[in-house]
């Protein structure tokens, strides 16, 4: 591959997918499985973005739609999982809650990257701002 950006996305995809497999092998409970699922979705999205950069216009939009769908699904899963760990006001957030919120922020950030690849800069900016919250 002669496109450094596509190569970077493909390399990142392999890292996320590899990490997902490692997490699944540990099988330490529901939290770990959802983290594995999230890493898998991010890996798939990165792979789709790498393919989009090497494709014609029609195939590019299809690959970016697949990336967006994988990340949207991951965000929804993270949000539902995060709600499990929410404690009453005044108590300290658990490490599971913090981890879940961070994983959700990663997914939202990568949604911004997909929008940036689509040249939807305002939508990308919105995702970046939401990821920082």
VOGU-3710 file (C-alpha; in Angstrom, 3 decimals, decimal comma):
1> xxxxxxxxxx> 0,000/0,000/0,000  1,492/3,327/-1,056  -0,953/5,585/0,820  0,503/6,324/4,293  -2,881/7,321/5,741  -4,561/4,122/4,528  -1,607/2,110/5,833  -1,940/3,810/9,246  -5,673/2,998/9,408  -5,014/-0,606/8,404
11> xxxxxxxxxx> -2,285/-0,913/11,046  -4,567/0,610/13,696  -7,344/-1,774/12,627  -5,059/-4,762/13,142  -4,064/-3,481/16,587  -7,674/-2,977/17,718  -8,780/-6,348/16,311  -5,807/-8,087/17,926  -6,579/-6,447/21,267  -10,206/-7,520/20,916
21> xxxxxxxxxx> -9,135/-11,140/20,479  -6,823/-10,959/23,503  -9,640/-9,576/25,655  -12,030/-12,287/24,485  -9,512/-14,999/25,380  -9,394/-13,728/28,952  -13,187/-13,895/29,256  -13,295/-12,142/32,630  -16,963/-11,176/32,485  -19,487/-8,962/30,758
31> xxxxxxxxxx> -17,415/-5,789/31,111  -14,467/-7,380/29,334  -16,685/-8,768/26,586  -18,184/-5,346/25,889  -14,705/-3,820/25,817  -13,717/-6,547/23,351  -16,805/-5,752/21,273  -15,944/-2,048/21,325  -12,359/-2,690/20,223  -13,657/-4,955/17,469
41> xxxxxxxxxx> -16,047/-2,238/16,235  -13,268/0,372/16,258  -10,992/-2,060/14,396  -13,641/-2,744/11,766  -14,247/0,991/11,366  -10,527/1,626/10,871  -10,343/-1,164/8,299  -13,340/0,303/6,442  -11,699/3,741/6,449  -8,469/2,272/5,071
51> xxxxxxxxxx> -10,431/0,572/2,306  -12,366/3,784/1,626  -9,149/5,675/0,956  -8,191/3,107/-1,702  -11,622/2,915/-3,382  -13,630/4,725/-6,046  -16,313/7,196/-4,973  -19,199/4,700/-4,739  -17,168/2,082/-2,863  -15,659/4,807/-0,668
61> xxxxxxxxxx> -19,094/5,934/0,574  -20,089/2,318/1,198  -16,950/1,670/3,270  -17,440/4,896/5,230  -21,075/3,971/5,893  -19,906/0,592/7,222  -17,366/2,352/9,452  -20,008/4,755/10,739  -22,439/1,910/11,412  -19,830/-0,086/13,372
71> xxxxxxxxxx> -18,984/2,928/15,531  -22,610/3,933/16,079  -23,363/0,417/17,265  -20,369/0,550/19,617  -21,500/3,919/21,035  -24,998/2,563/21,698  -23,567/-0,516/23,415  -21,211/1,589/25,526  -24,013/3,961/26,560  -26,257/1,135/27,676
81> xxxxxxxxxx> -23,373/-0,496/29,514  -22,338/2,814/31,112  -25,833/3,235/32,546  -25,311/0,046/34,586  -22,471/1,674/36,526  -24,081/5,046/37,259  -24,204/5,620/41,002  -26,387/7,954/43,057  -25,333/11,590/43,129  -22,530/12,321/45,550
91> xxxxxxxxxx> -20,822/8,930/45,380  -17,530/8,463/43,586  -17,695/6,971/40,097  -16,391/3,418/39,866  -13,428/2,492/37,695  -15,826/0,527/35,473  -17,902/3,672/34,906  -14,812/5,726/34,104  -13,547/3,058/31,689  -16,926/2,788/29,998
101> xxxxxxxxxx> -17,191/6,556/29,554  -13,673/6,655/28,106  -14,481/3,839/25,647  -17,614/5,711/24,572  -15,570/8,888/24,041  -13,127/6,953/21,843  -15,984/5,738/19,671  -17,491/9,224/19,374  -14,054/10,622/18,468  -13,682/8,037/15,708
111> xxxxxxxxxx> -17,167/8,935/14,431  -15,716/12,409/13,991  -12,813/10,974/12,031  -15,240/9,186/9,692  -17,121/12,448/9,132  -13,823/14,194/8,498  -12,969/11,590/5,843  -16,384/12,341/4,286  -15,480/16,084/4,375  -18,392/16,773/6,760
121> xxxxxxxxxx> -16,290/19,056/8,915  -19,107/20,588/10,979  -20,422/17,135/11,900  -16,862/15,986/12,648  -16,358/18,980/14,932  -19,605/18,152/16,736  -18,400/14,595/17,386  -15,012/15,855/18,606  -16,690/18,261/21,044  -18,982/15,488/22,314
131> xxx> -16,017/13,161/22,779  -14,334/15,742/25,015  -17,382/16,068/27,260
//
